[in-house]
Amino acid sequence: MKSITRQKTIEEIEQQIEGLERIYIVGCGTCATMAGTGGREQVLEMRERLQGLGKMVSGWTVIPTACDDMTEAALKENNGAMESADCLLVMACALGVQRAGSRNGMPVIPALDTLFIGIEDGPGYFREMCDQCGHCLLGYTAGVCPITACHKGLLNGPCGGTNNGKCEIDSEKDCAWTLIYQRLKEQGRLDLMKKYQPPRNSQVMPRPRSVRIS
């Protein structure tokens, strides 16, 4: 699964870089490249847009994976062009932006919005798979997440609006709880449909979150 991102509007980016004239652009070769938001092609397009705004682009790079431990090493390879810049414009997920920002005191500007963790179902079509809620229910729901697959996020379903296996909010979308029912029936585990799930505890993992796995 990947971090799914969307480019900010050029107007918002222009607001963020107001007063910053020399820009160094950082892209990501993994998730942002897959999503078509921060790969080589998008970085070069952004360079042209910034130049059209009268900004000086001192350089650019696409880091293989902007959010991992190699980010700092990859950025060091471009020290000269970066040090002459006023800021880094980072075309990666929020974690990639934070990684780049931890390198030095230079301002980092996000060019993307991080939407969710998901997969690509088809060319350019991405679907959320995990909310990272801290309390996984997939064992009760036959591997279908009721939080991300159901428009209403129902932990106990289905609702009264399902119609011929489709969602009342989106008639093109399969009802998550119909899918859960069908899978549990095939597995001979329909009794789990009767198991009550208490309201979601948003404090299962209080923020800011950190954990030590022993």
N, CA, C and O of each residue as an XYZ file, in Angstrom:
856
protein
N       0.838     -1.187      0.000
C       0.000      0.000      0.000
C       0.882      1.250      0.000
O       2.022      1.222      0.462
N       0.336      2.334     -0.522
C       1.099      3.554     -0.691
C       0.370      4.755     -0.089
O      -0.836      4.717      0.152
N       1.138      5.821      0.146
C       0.539      7.094      0.538
C      -0.014      7.744     -0.725
O       0.732      8.000     -1.670
N      -1.308      8.008     -0.744
C      -1.944      8.604     -1.906
C      -1.993     10.115     -1.709
O      -2.480     10.608     -0.692
N      -1.483     10.833     -2.689
C      -1.357     12.285     -2.579
C      -2.050     12.978     -3.744
O      -2.378     12.360     -4.756
N      -2.262     14.277     -3.572
C      -2.854     15.115     -4.612
C      -2.094     16.438     -4.624
O      -1.775     16.985     -3.568
N      -1.808     16.947     -5.807
C      -1.088     18.215     -5.882
C      -1.950     19.361     -5.374
O      -3.143     19.441     -5.667
N      -1.325     20.238     -4.614
C      -1.983     21.470     -4.222
C      -2.146     22.357     -5.458
O      -1.444     22.175     -6.453
N      -3.054     23.301     -5.394
C      -3.204     24.237     -6.505
C      -1.976     25.132     -6.573
O      -1.315     25.375     -5.563
N      -1.682     25.613     -7.755
C      -0.523     26.491     -7.910
C      -0.727     27.775     -7.114
O       0.239     28.408     -6.686
N      -1.996     28.160     -6.917
C      -2.279     29.363     -6.136
C      -1.871     29.168     -4.677
O      -1.306     30.074     -4.064
N      -2.155     27.987     -4.120
C      -1.764     27.738     -2.733
C      -0.254     27.646     -2.604
O       0.329     28.162     -1.650
N       0.376     26.988     -3.564
C       1.834     26.897     -3.536
C       2.451     28.288     -3.619
O       3.414     28.589     -2.914
N       1.890     29.135     -4.484
C       2.407     30.504     -4.622
C       2.300     31.256     -3.301
O       3.198     32.019     -2.946
N       1.204     31.046     -2.572
C       1.049     31.699     -1.272
C       2.111     31.225     -0.291
O       2.661     32.020      0.471
N       2.399     29.918     -0.314
C       3.365     29.354      0.635
C       4.791     29.830      0.370
O       5.594     29.942      1.296
N       5.101     30.107     -0.894
C       6.480     30.499     -1.230
C       6.625     32.006     -1.396
O       7.634     32.491     -1.907
N       5.614     32.736     -0.961
C       5.707     34.190     -1.049
C       6.943     34.685     -0.296
O       7.159     34.320      0.860
N       7.741     35.504     -0.945
C       8.965     36.028     -0.339
C      10.163     35.118     -0.482
O      11.267     35.487     -0.082
N       9.973     33.941     -1.039
C      11.061     32.988     -1.267
C      11.295     32.915     -2.774
O      10.417     32.485     -3.522
N      12.471     33.331     -3.215
C      12.696     33.497     -4.657
C      13.435     32.334     -5.308
O      13.207     32.035     -6.480
N      14.311     31.682     -4.566
C      15.090     30.579     -5.128
C      14.571     29.259     -4.544
O      14.613     29.048     -3.332
N      14.092     28.394     -5.405
C      13.408     27.176     -4.973
C      14.181     25.943     -5.435
O      14.642     25.879     -6.574
N      14.316     24.984     -4.554
C      14.858     23.668     -4.941
C      13.718     22.666     -4.802
O      13.065     22.611     -3.760
N      13.472     21.870     -5.848
C      12.333     20.954     -5.865
C      12.793     19.529     -5.558
O      13.772     19.040     -6.121
N      12.071     18.881     -4.661
C      12.354     17.495     -4.298
C      11.132     16.642     -4.608
O      10.042     16.907     -4.103
N      11.312     15.623     -5.434
C      10.238     14.682     -5.742
C      10.486     13.343     -5.077
O      11.523     13.140     -4.445
N       9.537     12.430     -5.218
C       9.646     11.094     -4.623
C       9.444     10.039     -5.699
O       8.488     10.103     -6.472
N      10.353      9.065     -5.745
C      10.306      8.042     -6.776
C       9.402      6.869     -6.456
O       9.316      5.924     -7.241
N       8.728      6.910     -5.318
C       7.885      5.767     -4.943
C       6.404      6.158     -5.007
O       5.812      6.138     -6.086
N       5.811      6.508     -3.889
C       4.361      6.740     -3.848
C       3.926      7.898     -4.747
O       2.962      7.770     -5.502
N       4.633      9.027     -4.667
C       4.223     10.196     -5.445
C       4.398      9.966     -6.946
O       3.637     10.496     -7.756
N       5.402      9.175     -7.306
C       5.562      8.831     -8.720
C       4.403      7.953     -9.175
O       3.848      8.167    -10.253
N       4.035      6.963     -8.359
C       2.930      6.076     -8.701
C       1.620      6.845     -8.831
O       0.811      6.556     -9.713
N       1.412      7.826     -7.951
C       0.175      8.601     -7.970
C       0.191      9.697     -9.035
O      -0.824     10.354     -9.264
N       1.341      9.894     -9.687
C       1.436     10.930    -10.710
C       1.398     12.327    -10.134
O       0.881     13.254    -10.758
N       1.959     12.478     -8.915
C       1.928     13.782     -8.255
C       3.314     14.344     -7.943
O       3.452     15.543     -7.701
N       4.342     13.493     -7.945
C       5.662     13.986     -7.563
C       6.808     13.222     -8.172
O       7.892     13.164     -7.592
N       6.590     12.630     -9.338
C       7.661     11.948    -10.056
C       8.431     12.916    -10.934
O       8.211     14.125    -10.874
N       9.326     12.392    -11.744
C      10.181     13.235    -12.579
C       9.368     14.161    -13.481
O       9.666     15.351    -13.587
N       8.353     13.616    -14.123
C       7.538     14.414    -15.034
C       6.857     15.570    -14.310
O       6.833     16.695    -14.809
N       6.301     15.288    -13.123
C       5.597     16.329    -12.378
C       6.571     17.369    -11.814
O       6.244     18.553    -11.737
N       7.770     16.920    -11.422
C       8.783     17.851    -10.925
C       9.189     18.838    -12.017
O       9.313     20.036    -11.763
N       9.396     18.330    -13.236
C       9.772     19.209    -14.342
C       8.631     20.162    -14.708
O       8.875     21.315    -15.063
N       7.400     19.685    -14.623
C       6.257     20.566    -14.863
C       6.197     21.665    -13.806
O       5.910     22.822    -14.113
N       6.475     21.285    -12.552
C       6.463     22.273    -11.477
C       7.571     23.302    -11.688
O       7.374     24.490    -11.430
N       8.714     22.856    -12.149
C       9.799     23.796    -12.422
C       9.343     24.860    -13.420
O       9.608     26.047    -13.226
N       8.662     24.442    -14.484
C       8.179     25.398    -15.480
C       7.150     26.350    -14.882
O       7.148     27.543    -15.186
N       6.284     25.825    -14.039
C       5.273     26.680    -13.419
C       5.905     27.733    -12.517
O       5.512     28.899    -12.527
N       6.886     27.300    -11.742
C       7.553     28.246    -10.847
C       8.306     29.313    -11.625
O       8.299     30.490    -11.265
N       8.944     28.885    -12.682
C       9.640     29.852    -13.520
C       8.657     30.835    -14.135
O       8.971     32.012    -14.315
N       7.461     30.344    -14.457
C       6.422     31.224    -14.983
C       5.955     32.248    -13.959
O       5.436     33.305    -14.318
N       6.144     31.926    -12.677
C       5.806     32.863    -11.598
C       6.964     33.813    -11.299
O       6.873     34.656    -10.407
N       8.042     33.669    -12.048
C       9.206     34.532    -11.833
C      10.159     34.025    -10.778
O      11.038     34.765    -10.336
N      10.005     32.756    -10.355
C      10.887     32.179     -9.352
C      12.113     31.558    -10.025
O      12.066     31.139    -11.182
N      13.196     31.513     -9.276
C      14.425     30.881     -9.739
C      14.478     29.469     -9.165
O      14.465     29.302     -7.945
N      14.539     28.441    -10.030
C      14.664     27.064     -9.572
C      16.140     26.694     -9.606
O      16.733     26.541    -10.674
N      16.725     26.554     -8.414
C      18.170     26.308     -8.332
C      18.526     24.873     -8.684
O      19.684     24.576     -8.977
N      17.543     23.977     -8.659
C      17.805     22.593     -9.001
C      16.635     21.717     -8.597
O      15.649     22.196     -8.036
N      16.753     20.438     -8.883
C      15.696     19.494     -8.521
C      16.275     18.087     -8.423
O      17.329     17.793     -8.987
N      15.581     17.240     -7.712
C      15.959     15.834     -7.625
C      14.715     15.009     -7.300
O      13.755     15.520     -6.724
N      14.742     13.748     -7.670
C      13.688     12.810     -7.289
C      14.347     11.726     -6.444
O      15.096     10.893     -6.954
N      14.058     11.749     -5.150
C      14.635     10.788     -4.216
C      13.920      9.454     -4.388
O      12.696      9.439     -4.517
N      14.641      8.334     -4.396
C      13.983      7.033     -4.578
C      12.781      6.830     -3.667
O      11.705      6.456     -4.133
N      12.958      7.075     -2.362
C      11.849      6.993     -1.405
C      12.034      8.138     -0.415
O      12.900      8.082      0.458
N      11.220      9.168     -0.556
C      11.444     10.403      0.200
C      11.211     10.268      1.694
O      11.625     11.139      2.459
N      10.555      9.188      2.132
C      10.211      9.082      3.551
C      11.116      8.136      4.327
O      10.891      7.926      5.518
N      12.139      7.556      3.690
C      12.942      6.578      4.424
C      14.255      7.171      4.917
O      14.503      8.369      4.777
N      15.088      6.319      5.493
C      16.322      6.781      6.121
C      17.360      7.278      5.120
O      18.336      7.918      5.514
N      17.166      6.996      3.834
C      18.124      7.431      2.828
C      17.871      8.853      2.347
O      18.633      9.377      1.535
N      16.806      9.485      2.842
C      16.463     10.837      2.397
C      17.610     11.804      2.617
O      17.975     12.553      1.711
N      18.185     11.794      3.817
C      19.253     12.737      4.125
C      20.454     12.516      3.221
O      21.043     13.475      2.723
N      20.826     11.245      3.003
C      21.968     10.956      2.139
C      21.705     11.414      0.713
O      22.596     11.950      0.054
N      20.476     11.201      0.235
C      20.141     11.611     -1.126
C      20.183     13.127     -1.275
O      20.608     13.643     -2.308
N      19.745     13.833     -0.247
C      19.756     15.290     -0.310
C      21.174     15.842     -0.242
O      21.471     16.874     -0.845
N      22.049     15.158      0.492
C      23.435     15.630      0.600
C      24.137     15.641     -0.741
O      25.043     16.445     -0.963
N      23.728     14.754     -1.641
C      24.341     14.698     -2.963
C      24.071     15.976     -3.763
O      24.740     16.247     -4.760
N      23.097     16.744     -3.320
C      22.713     17.952     -4.048
C      22.934     19.210     -3.201
O      22.250     20.220     -3.369
N      23.896     19.122     -2.296
C      24.121     20.196     -1.338
C      24.301     21.565     -1.969
O      23.717     22.547     -1.511
N      25.109     21.630     -3.021
C      25.433     22.925     -3.616
C      24.212     23.674     -4.093
O      23.990     24.825     -3.717
N      23.417     23.017     -4.923
C      22.219     23.661     -5.463
C      21.194     23.932     -4.373
O      20.457     24.916     -4.439
N      21.146     23.069     -3.381
C      20.182     23.254     -2.308
C      20.551     24.420     -1.407
O      19.684     25.199     -1.009
N      21.824     24.542     -1.084
C      22.253     25.585     -0.152
C      22.070     26.977     -0.734
O      21.999     27.961      0.002
N      21.994     27.055     -2.062
C      21.776     28.356     -2.678
C      20.290     28.699     -2.779
O      19.929     29.784     -3.234
N      19.430     27.770     -2.353
C      17.986     27.990     -2.434
C      17.457     28.620     -1.149
O      18.085     28.538     -0.094
N      16.297     29.244     -1.260
C      15.628     29.813     -0.093
C      14.749     28.785      0.610
O      14.435     28.933      1.791
N      14.351     27.736     -0.122
C      13.479     26.729      0.468
C      13.493     25.469     -0.386
O      13.963     25.469     -1.523
N      12.963     24.393      0.194
C      12.739     23.158     -0.548
C      11.242     23.039     -0.799
O      10.440     23.133      0.131
N      10.873     22.833     -2.047
C       9.480     22.525     -2.380
C       9.405     21.013     -2.542
O       9.959     20.460     -3.492
N       8.724     20.347     -1.623
C       8.759     18.891     -1.561
C       7.485     18.301     -2.158
O       6.379     18.537     -1.672
N       7.674     17.525     -3.229
C       6.552     16.860     -3.898
C       6.524     15.403     -3.452
O       6.824     14.488     -4.220
N       6.154     15.217     -2.187
C       6.100     13.893     -1.565
C       5.016     13.926     -0.511
O       4.405     14.968     -0.276
N       4.771     12.785      0.128
C       3.772     12.736      1.196
C       4.250     13.563      2.387
O       5.388     14.034      2.418
N       3.365     13.730      3.360
C       3.694     14.546      4.528
C       4.914     14.016      5.270
O       5.693     14.794      5.820
N       5.084     12.689      5.290
C       6.256     12.129      5.958
C       7.528     12.522      5.215
O       8.544     12.824      5.841
N       7.478     12.519      3.885
C       8.630     12.950      3.097
C       8.975     14.402      3.362
O      10.148     14.769      3.422
N       7.945     15.231      3.521
C       8.170     16.652      3.828
C       8.862     16.788      5.173
O       9.804     17.566      5.319
N       8.390     16.025      6.160
C       8.985     16.101      7.493
C      10.416     15.567      7.501
O      11.276     16.091      8.208
N      10.666     14.527      6.715
C      12.024     14.000      6.601
C      12.962     15.071      6.039
O      14.055     15.292      6.560
N      12.518     15.723      4.978
C      13.343     16.763      4.365
C      13.541     17.935      5.321
O      14.613     18.538      5.363
N      12.498     18.252      6.086
C      12.576     19.379      7.009
C      13.494     19.139      8.182
O      13.980     20.092      8.791
N      13.749     17.858      8.519
C      14.607     17.551      9.659
C      16.083     17.649      9.302
O      16.945     17.551     10.175
N      16.374     17.842      8.013
C      17.763     17.842      7.563
C      18.506     19.097      8.000
O      19.637     19.012      8.480
N      17.887     20.251      7.840
C      18.528     21.503      8.243
C      17.457     22.535      8.539
O      16.270     22.211      8.589
N      17.876     23.776      8.734
C      16.922     24.816      9.095
C      16.223     25.445      7.911
O      15.478     26.409      8.086
N      16.437     24.933      6.715
C      15.830     25.529      5.534
C      14.313     25.295      5.524
O      13.863     24.202      5.869
N      13.524     26.295      5.137
C      12.081     26.094      5.051
C      11.731     24.980      4.067
O      12.320     24.886      2.990
N      10.770     24.140      4.444
C      10.262     23.111      3.533
C       8.794     23.421      3.249
O       8.011     23.698      4.157
N       8.448     23.368      1.975
C       7.097     23.703      1.538
C       6.461     22.470      0.903
O       7.012     21.933     -0.057
N       5.315     22.004      1.412
C       4.657     20.854      0.791
C       3.924     21.272     -0.480
O       3.155     22.233     -0.473
N       4.166     20.551     -1.561
C       3.464     20.812     -2.814
C       2.272     19.875     -2.980
O       1.484     20.021     -3.914
N       2.145     18.899     -2.057
C       1.088     17.907     -2.161
C       0.280     17.842     -0.868
O       0.758     18.218      0.202
N      -0.943     17.361     -0.988
C      -1.761     17.009      0.171
C      -1.777     15.490      0.277
O      -2.008     14.806     -0.719
N      -1.535     14.957      1.467
C      -1.575     13.516      1.686
C      -3.010     13.130      2.031
O      -3.574     13.628      3.005
N      -3.601     12.243      1.231
C      -5.012     11.922      1.366
C      -5.275     10.686      2.221
O      -6.067     10.739      3.162
N      -4.613      9.572      1.898
C      -4.857      8.333      2.630
C      -3.850      7.270      2.218
O      -3.069      7.458      1.285
N      -3.884      6.144      2.934
C      -3.097      4.973      2.581
C      -3.983      4.075      1.733
O      -5.083      3.719      2.155
N      -3.523      3.705      0.548
C      -4.392      2.923     -0.312
C      -3.657      2.174     -1.400
O      -2.432      2.051     -1.384
N      -4.436      1.676     -2.350
C      -3.886      0.931     -3.473
C      -4.461      1.498     -4.767
O      -5.455      2.225     -4.759
N      -3.820      1.151     -5.871
C      -4.294      1.576     -7.183
C      -5.136      0.450     -7.774
O      -4.629     -0.639     -8.045
N      -6.418      0.718     -7.972
C      -7.328     -0.271     -8.540
C      -7.286     -0.280    -10.063
O      -7.582     -1.292    -10.698
N      -6.921      0.841    -10.630
C      -6.836      0.987    -12.080
C      -6.026      2.221    -12.377
O      -5.711      2.978    -11.459
N      -5.674      2.453    -13.631
C      -4.850      3.623    -13.974
C      -5.452      4.926    -13.437
O      -6.527      5.349    -13.862
N      -4.741      5.549    -12.501
C      -5.189      6.823    -11.948
C      -6.318      6.722    -10.949
O      -6.823      7.753    -10.506
N      -6.744      5.509    -10.568
C      -7.837      5.347     -9.614
C      -7.305      4.685     -8.351
O      -6.834      3.548     -8.391
N      -7.380      5.401     -7.225
C      -6.818      4.927     -5.971
C      -7.922      4.771     -4.928
O      -8.837      5.590     -4.838
N      -7.813      3.715     -4.154
C      -8.832      3.408     -3.153
C      -8.202      3.268     -1.775
O      -7.199      2.575     -1.606
N      -8.809      3.940     -0.782
C      -8.322      3.852      0.595
C      -8.533      2.449      1.123
O      -9.595      1.858      0.930
N      -7.524      1.917      1.787
C      -7.598      0.569      2.338
C      -7.503      0.542      3.858
O      -8.104     -0.319      4.500
N      -6.767      1.460      4.429
C      -6.522      1.417      5.870
C      -6.523      2.817      6.459
O      -5.892      3.726      5.918
N      -7.230      2.991      7.566
C      -7.296      4.273      8.269
C      -6.248      4.356      9.371
O      -6.092      5.393     10.016
N      -5.525      3.245      9.579
C      -4.525      3.177     10.645
C      -5.136      3.625     11.978
O      -4.584      4.472     12.679
N      -6.292      3.034     12.307
C      -7.064      3.479     13.465
C      -6.522      2.971     14.789
O      -6.864      3.504     15.844
N      -5.676      1.943     14.745
C      -5.104      1.423     15.983
C      -5.883      0.279     16.606
O      -5.471     -0.260     17.633
N      -7.017     -0.105     15.994
C      -7.794     -1.234     16.507
C      -8.416     -1.961     15.324
O      -9.505     -1.604     14.874
N      -7.732     -2.974     14.822
C      -8.140     -3.642     13.585
C      -9.264     -4.648     13.830
O      -9.190     -5.481     14.734
N     -10.309     -4.549     13.001
C     -11.480     -5.426     13.127
C     -11.573     -6.434     11.992
O     -12.578     -7.137     11.886
N     -10.569     -6.526     11.151
C     -10.663     -7.347      9.949
C     -10.939     -8.818     10.242
O     -11.503     -9.521      9.404
N     -10.553     -9.281     11.406
C     -10.822    -10.668     11.769
C     -12.300    -10.950     11.962
O     -12.748    -12.086     11.807
N     -13.061     -9.911     12.300
C     -14.511    -10.059     12.478
C     -15.286     -9.785     11.192
O     -16.442    -10.186     11.057
N     -14.641     -9.102     10.254
C     -15.360     -8.631      9.065
C     -14.824     -9.250      7.778
O     -14.939     -8.661      6.703
N     -14.239    -10.438      7.893
C     -13.798    -11.208      6.723
C     -12.834    -10.446      5.832
O     -12.843    -10.606      4.612
N     -11.997     -9.614      6.450
C     -10.967     -8.918      5.689
C     -11.433     -7.678      4.971
O     -10.663     -7.080      4.220
N     -12.692     -7.265      5.179
C     -13.212     -6.029      4.579
C     -13.272     -4.971      5.682
O     -13.938     -5.177      6.696
N     -12.585     -3.845      5.498
C     -12.550     -2.819      6.544
C     -13.842     -2.001      6.523
O     -14.125     -1.341      5.524
N     -14.629     -2.028      7.597
C     -15.876     -1.266      7.613
C     -15.657      0.237      7.745
O     -16.565      1.025      7.481
N     -14.472      0.629      8.147
C     -14.187      2.050      8.313
C     -13.878      2.702      6.967
O     -14.342      3.807      6.686
N     -13.099      2.021      6.144
C     -12.719      2.614      4.860
C     -13.594      2.160      3.700
O     -13.683      2.860      2.691
N     -14.243      1.000      3.821
C     -15.048      0.495      2.705
C     -16.502      0.940      2.781
O     -17.220      0.891      1.783
N     -16.939      1.371      3.958
C     -18.319      1.825      4.151
C     -18.346      3.349      4.203
O     -17.586      3.951      4.962
N     -19.205      3.982      3.410
C     -19.290      5.445      3.388
C     -19.601      6.013      4.770
O     -19.189      7.125      5.100
N     -20.328      5.245      5.571
C     -20.727      5.726      6.893
C     -19.791      5.241      7.994
O     -19.939      5.627      9.154
N     -18.835      4.402      7.635
C     -17.903      3.888      8.628
C     -18.584      3.075      9.701
O     -18.177      3.120     10.862
N     -19.618      2.329      9.336
C     -20.392      1.579     10.330
C     -19.619      0.370     10.849
O     -19.108     -0.436     10.072
N     -19.542      0.258     12.152
C     -18.902     -0.907     12.767
C     -19.892     -2.047     12.959
O     -19.494     -3.198     13.141
N     -21.181     -1.728     12.918
C     -22.237     -2.734     13.035
C     -23.234     -2.462     11.911
O     -23.986     -1.488     11.961
N     -23.234     -3.313     10.917
C     -24.065     -3.037      9.752
C     -24.841     -4.267      9.338
O     -24.840     -5.275     10.043
N     -25.514     -4.187      8.179
C     -25.580     -3.000      7.316
C     -26.616     -2.000      7.805
O     -27.383     -2.288      8.724
N     -26.637     -0.810      7.181
C     -27.646      0.181      7.501
C     -28.917     -0.167      6.733
O     -28.954     -1.176      6.029
N     -29.947      0.644      6.858
C     -31.204      0.354      6.182
C     -31.243      0.834      4.746
O     -32.261      0.689      4.070
N     -30.143      1.406      4.270
C     -30.171      2.000      2.939
C     -29.570      1.154      1.845
O     -29.634      1.523      0.672
N     -28.982      0.020      2.203
C     -28.385     -0.818      1.163
C     -29.474     -1.321      0.210
O     -30.560     -1.701      0.647
N     -29.179     -1.322     -1.088
C     -30.169     -1.671     -2.096
C     -29.537     -2.569     -3.150
O     -28.686     -2.140     -3.928
N     -29.978     -3.838     -3.157
C     -29.429     -4.798     -4.117
C     -27.899     -4.862     -4.054
O     -27.213     -4.981     -5.070
N     -27.398     -4.776     -2.824
C     -25.953     -4.897     -2.642
C     -25.168     -3.640     -2.917
O     -23.937     -3.666     -2.901
N     -25.857     -2.527     -3.170
C     -25.176     -1.272     -3.458
C     -25.416     -0.268     -2.334
O     -26.384     -0.375     -1.580
N     -24.529      0.692     -2.238
C     -24.589      1.717     -1.194
C     -25.606      2.800     -1.564
O     -25.688      3.200     -2.725
N     -26.375      3.273     -0.588
C     -27.361      4.314     -0.884
C     -26.707      5.659     -1.172
O     -27.311      6.512     -1.822
N     -25.494      5.858     -0.701
C     -24.799      7.116     -0.951
C     -24.174      7.126     -2.337
O     -24.153      8.160     -3.004
N     -23.665      5.981     -2.770
C     -23.049      5.839     -4.086
C     -23.550      4.541     -4.712
O     -23.099      3.453     -4.353
N     -24.476      4.666     -5.639
C     -25.117      3.487     -6.221
C     -24.164      2.652     -7.070
O     -24.499      1.529     -7.451
N     -22.974      3.190     -7.373
C     -21.977      2.434     -8.133
C     -21.067      1.624     -7.214
O     -20.280      0.796     -7.673
N     -21.183      1.872     -5.918
C     -20.277      1.239     -4.951
C     -20.960      0.073     -4.245
O     -22.098      0.189     -3.791
N     -20.257     -1.042     -4.161
C     -20.782     -2.187     -3.421
C     -20.907     -1.835     -1.943
O     -20.034     -1.185     -1.368
N     -22.005     -2.275     -1.342
C     -22.180     -2.079      0.096
C     -21.132     -2.913      0.825
O     -21.027     -4.120      0.606
N     -20.357     -2.264      1.691
C     -19.295     -2.963      2.418
C     -19.858     -4.101      3.254
O     -19.266     -5.178      3.326
N     -21.005     -3.862      3.885
C     -21.559     -4.885      4.773
C     -22.195     -6.041      4.011
O     -22.302     -7.151      4.532
N     -22.616     -5.780      2.776
C     -23.057     -6.888      1.926
C     -21.868     -7.770      1.572
O     -21.972     -8.997      1.563
N     -20.736     -7.131      1.281
C     -19.515     -7.890      0.990
C     -19.083     -8.707      2.210
O     -18.693     -9.869      2.094
N     -19.161     -8.073      3.374
C     -18.798     -8.771      4.611
C     -19.710     -9.973      4.823
O     -19.239    -11.063      5.147
N     -21.014     -9.777      4.641
C     -21.981    -10.860      4.802
C     -21.671    -12.018      3.858
O     -21.653    -13.179      4.269
N     -21.429    -11.691      2.590
C     -21.178    -12.739      1.599
C     -19.918    -13.530      1.931
O     -19.895    -14.755      1.808
N     -18.886    -12.835      2.345
C     -17.634    -13.536      2.678
C     -17.804    -14.413      3.919
O     -17.368    -15.564      3.945
N     -18.447    -13.848      4.945
C     -18.643    -14.619      6.170
C     -19.519    -15.843      5.905
O     -19.304    -16.902      6.494
N     -20.498    -15.698      5.028
C     -21.365    -16.825      4.684
C     -20.556    -17.927      4.006
O     -20.715    -19.105      4.326
N     -19.690    -17.542      3.070
C     -18.846    -18.529      2.386
C     -17.920    -19.238      3.358
O     -17.583    -20.407      3.168
N     -17.510    -18.523      4.405
C     -16.584    -19.087      5.389
C     -17.306    -19.849      6.504
O     -16.663    -20.462      7.357
N     -18.626    -19.808      6.496
C     -19.376    -20.456      7.565
C     -19.227    -19.750      8.897
O     -19.225    -20.391      9.947
N     -19.100    -18.418      8.858
C     -18.861    -17.646     10.084
C     -19.887    -16.519     10.250
O     -19.572    -15.476     10.824
N     -21.103    -16.720      9.754
C     -22.110    -15.667      9.803
C     -22.463    -15.236     11.221
O     -23.032    -14.163     11.422
N     -22.130    -16.061     12.195
C     -22.414    -15.689     13.580
C     -21.693    -14.403     13.972
O     -22.119    -13.707     14.893
N     -20.600    -14.086     13.275
C     -19.858    -12.867     13.597
C     -20.651    -11.605     13.262
O     -20.368    -10.537     13.803
N     -21.646    -11.720     12.368
C     -22.479    -10.559     12.034
C     -23.269    -10.093     13.261
O     -23.666     -8.931     13.345
N     -23.493    -11.006     14.210
C     -24.280    -10.673     15.392
C     -23.416    -10.125     16.529
O     -23.931     -9.682     17.556
N     -22.130    -10.162     16.337
C     -21.234     -9.691     17.404
C     -21.185     -8.162     17.401
O     -20.814     -7.536     16.408
N     -21.565     -7.590     18.521
C     -21.608     -6.127     18.634
C     -20.204     -5.554     18.779
O     -19.404     -6.023     19.588
N     -19.924     -4.531     17.981
C     -18.661     -3.813     18.088
C     -18.931     -2.465     18.745
O     -19.703     -1.670     18.208
N     -18.321     -2.188     19.882
C     -18.552     -0.909     20.565
C     -18.060      0.263     19.733
O     -17.255      0.072     18.821
N     -18.525      1.472     20.026
C     -18.084      2.655     19.282
C     -16.566      2.757     19.248
O     -15.877      2.364     20.189
N     -16.075      3.280     18.168
C     -14.643      3.418     17.976
C     -14.015      4.246     19.081
O     -14.532      5.305     19.438
N     -12.928      3.782     19.613
C     -12.179      4.529     20.621
C     -11.058      5.278     19.922
O     -10.032      4.695     19.572
N     -11.258      6.566     19.724
C     -10.262      7.352     18.998
C      -9.002      7.584     19.819
O      -8.017      8.129     19.321
N      -9.041      7.161     21.097
C      -7.875      7.322     21.964
C      -7.124      6.010     22.176
O      -6.317      5.898     23.098
N      -7.391      5.000     21.309
C      -6.637      3.749     21.398
C      -5.148      4.049     21.345
O      -4.358      3.465     22.086
N      -4.776      4.961     20.467
C      -3.385      5.374     20.352
C      -3.357      6.905     20.394
O      -3.415      7.558     19.352
N      -3.267      7.480     21.608
C      -3.312      8.937     21.737
C      -2.216      9.619     20.916
O      -1.123      9.079     20.749
N      -2.521     10.791     20.417
C      -1.548     11.559     19.649
C      -0.800     12.518     20.560
O      -1.359     12.963     21.562
N       0.455     12.853     20.241
C       1.230     12.300     19.123
C       1.592     10.838     19.375
O       2.002     10.470     20.475
N       1.434     10.005     18.337
C       1.575      8.555     18.510
C       3.017      8.101     18.401
O       3.778      8.581     17.562
N       3.372      7.180     19.253
C       4.670      6.508     19.167
C       4.500      5.154     19.852
O       3.656      4.993     20.733
N       5.298      4.204     19.441
C       5.168      2.864     20.022
C       6.499      2.149     19.931
O       7.246      2.330     18.970
N       6.793      1.336     20.935
C       7.966      0.484     20.899
C       7.487     -0.966     20.755
O       6.763     -1.470     21.614
N       7.886     -1.623     19.686
C       7.508     -3.007     19.451
C       8.624     -3.904     19.935
O       9.720     -3.890     19.374
N       8.357     -4.695     20.985
C       9.421     -5.529     21.569
C       9.385     -6.925     20.972
O      10.200     -7.773     21.335
